[in-house]
Amino acid sequence: MLGVAAAAAACLAAAAPLEKLRVGALVTDTGRFSSYAEDYRTSFALWEEWVAERGGLEVGGRRYEVEVLYSDVGDTSEKADGFPTLKAKVREMANGTFGRIDYYFAPYSSTLAPVALEALHRLGSKAVMIAPTAASDTVWVCDDRLLYPCTSPNRQ
């Protein structure tokens, strides 16, 4: 009887709605890296689906539903201009236009990821930024506890 009660409790716990982890995906739908945007979005959507199929993402012993929110960071300016569109989109996402954001996926490229991270720092954000495509040494030697590159360094 005790086993049945434990199984029922487990089923009820599994059926309870999970808290959401909201991930802001900074995507380059426009600009010089736009050719990668569709693949980037597809990858995030597949990851979101994969997590959902497995009952959520476990963080710190708790399970969370994942919701990915997309923003075109519009990389249409050159580095010399300081990427004002990218910084404005990061501010827009971080300041609540999308609601609470727990984590970020950095925009495509080793050039844009540090710019986006700097914009978050200037806002006082403590959100972690995951950089799935940033591979330059400048990203890897960046001693920032909030930036997590996911590729191997692009060393020669």
C-alpha positions as CSV (number, residue, x, y, z in Angstrom):
1,M,0.0,0.0,0.0
2,L,2.8,2.3,0.8
3,G,4.3,1.7,-2.6
4,V,1.1,2.7,-4.3
5,A,0.9,5.9,-2.3
6,A,4.5,6.7,-3.2
7,A,3.8,6.0,-6.9
8,A,0.7,8.2,-6.8
9,A,2.6,11.0,-5.2
10,A,5.3,10.8,-7.8
11,C,2.7,10.9,-10.6
12,L,1.1,14.0,-9.0
13,A,4.4,15.7,-8.6
14,A,5.3,14.9,-12.3
15,A,1.9,16.4,-13.4
16,A,2.4,19.6,-11.5
17,P,3.3,22.5,-13.7
18,L,7.0,23.3,-13.8
19,E,8.5,26.7,-13.2
20,K,9.9,28.2,-16.4
21,L,13.4,29.0,-17.2
22,R,13.3,31.8,-19.8
23,V,16.2,31.9,-22.2
24,G,16.7,35.0,-24.4
25,A,18.1,34.1,-27.8
26,L,19.9,37.0,-29.4
27,V,19.6,36.1,-33.1
28,T,21.1,37.9,-36.1
29,D,18.1,37.8,-38.5
30,T,19.5,40.9,-40.2
31,G,23.0,42.0,-40.9
32,R,26.2,40.3,-41.9
33,F,25.6,37.1,-39.9
34,S,22.0,36.7,-41.1
35,S,22.8,33.6,-43.1
36,Y,23.2,31.7,-39.8
37,A,20.0,32.9,-38.2
38,E,17.7,30.1,-39.4
39,D,20.1,27.4,-38.3
40,Y,20.6,29.2,-35.0
41,R,16.8,29.4,-34.4
42,T,16.3,25.8,-35.5
43,S,19.0,24.6,-33.0
44,F,17.4,26.4,-30.1
45,A,13.9,25.2,-31.1
46,L,15.2,21.6,-31.2
47,W,16.9,22.0,-27.8
48,E,13.7,23.4,-26.3
49,E,11.7,20.5,-27.8
50,W,14.3,18.0,-26.5
51,V,14.1,19.4,-23.0
52,A,10.3,19.3,-23.0
53,E,10.3,15.7,-24.2
54,R,12.4,14.7,-21.2
55,G,10.2,16.4,-18.6
56,G,12.2,19.7,-18.3
57,L,15.7,20.7,-17.5
58,E,17.2,19.9,-14.1
59,V,19.0,22.7,-12.4
60,G,20.1,22.5,-8.8
61,G,18.0,19.4,-8.2
62,R,14.8,21.0,-9.5
63,R,13.1,20.6,-12.9
64,Y,12.2,23.5,-15.1
65,E,10.2,24.0,-18.3
66,V,12.3,25.9,-20.8
67,E,11.0,28.8,-22.9
68,V,13.2,30.4,-25.6
69,L,12.4,34.0,-26.5
70,Y,13.9,35.4,-29.7
71,S,15.1,38.9,-30.5
72,D,16.7,40.0,-33.8
73,V,19.8,41.9,-32.6
74,G,20.2,43.4,-36.1
75,D,23.9,43.3,-36.6
76,T,23.9,46.0,-39.3
77,S,26.6,48.3,-38.0
78,E,30.4,47.9,-38.2
79,K,32.5,47.3,-35.1
80,A,33.8,50.9,-35.2
81,D,30.3,52.1,-34.5
82,G,30.1,50.0,-31.3
83,F,27.1,47.9,-32.5
84,P,24.4,50.3,-31.2
85,T,21.5,48.1,-32.5
86,L,22.8,45.0,-30.8
87,K,23.3,46.9,-27.5
88,A,19.8,48.4,-27.8
89,K,18.2,45.0,-28.4
90,V,20.0,43.5,-25.4
91,R,18.8,46.4,-23.2
92,E,15.3,45.9,-24.6
93,M,15.3,42.2,-23.7
94,A,17.0,42.7,-20.3
95,N,14.8,45.6,-19.2
96,G,11.6,43.6,-19.2
97,T,10.1,43.9,-22.7
98,F,10.2,40.1,-22.8
99,G,9.5,39.6,-19.1
100,R,12.1,37.9,-16.9
101,I,15.1,36.4,-18.7
102,D,17.1,33.8,-16.7
103,Y,19.8,33.0,-19.3
104,Y,20.9,34.2,-22.7
105,F,22.2,32.6,-25.8
106,A,24.8,34.9,-27.2
107,P,24.4,36.1,-30.8
108,Y,26.3,34.3,-33.5
109,S,30.0,35.1,-33.7
110,S,33.0,35.8,-31.5
111,T,32.7,39.5,-32.4
112,L,29.1,39.9,-31.1
113,A,29.1,37.7,-28.0
114,P,31.4,40.0,-25.9
115,V,29.5,43.1,-27.0
116,A,26.2,41.6,-25.9
117,L,27.8,40.5,-22.6
118,E,29.2,43.9,-22.0
119,A,25.7,45.4,-22.6
120,L,24.3,43.0,-19.9
121,H,27.0,44.0,-17.5
122,R,26.3,47.7,-18.0
123,L,22.7,46.9,-17.0
124,G,23.8,45.1,-13.8
125,S,22.5,41.8,-15.1
126,K,23.8,38.6,-13.4
127,A,22.3,36.4,-16.1
128,V,24.6,33.8,-17.6
129,M,25.3,34.1,-21.3
130,I,25.9,30.8,-23.2
131,A,27.9,31.4,-26.4
132,P,27.4,28.3,-28.6
133,T,29.2,29.6,-31.6
134,A,31.9,31.9,-30.2
135,A,35.3,30.3,-30.7
136,S,37.9,33.0,-30.9
137,D,40.7,33.3,-28.4
138,T,39.2,36.7,-27.2
139,V,36.2,34.8,-26.0
140,W,38.1,31.9,-24.4
141,V,40.6,34.1,-22.6
142,C,37.8,36.4,-21.3
143,D,37.8,35.9,-17.6
144,D,34.1,36.4,-17.1
145,R,32.1,34.0,-14.9
146,L,28.9,34.9,-16.7
147,L,30.1,33.8,-20.2
148,Y,30.2,30.2,-21.2
149,P,31.5,29.3,-24.6
150,C,30.5,25.9,-25.9
151,T,32.9,25.3,-28.7
152,S,36.6,24.6,-28.7
153,P,38.9,27.6,-29.1
154,N,39.8,28.6,-32.7
155,R,43.5,28.3,-32.1
156,Q,46.0,27.7,-34.9
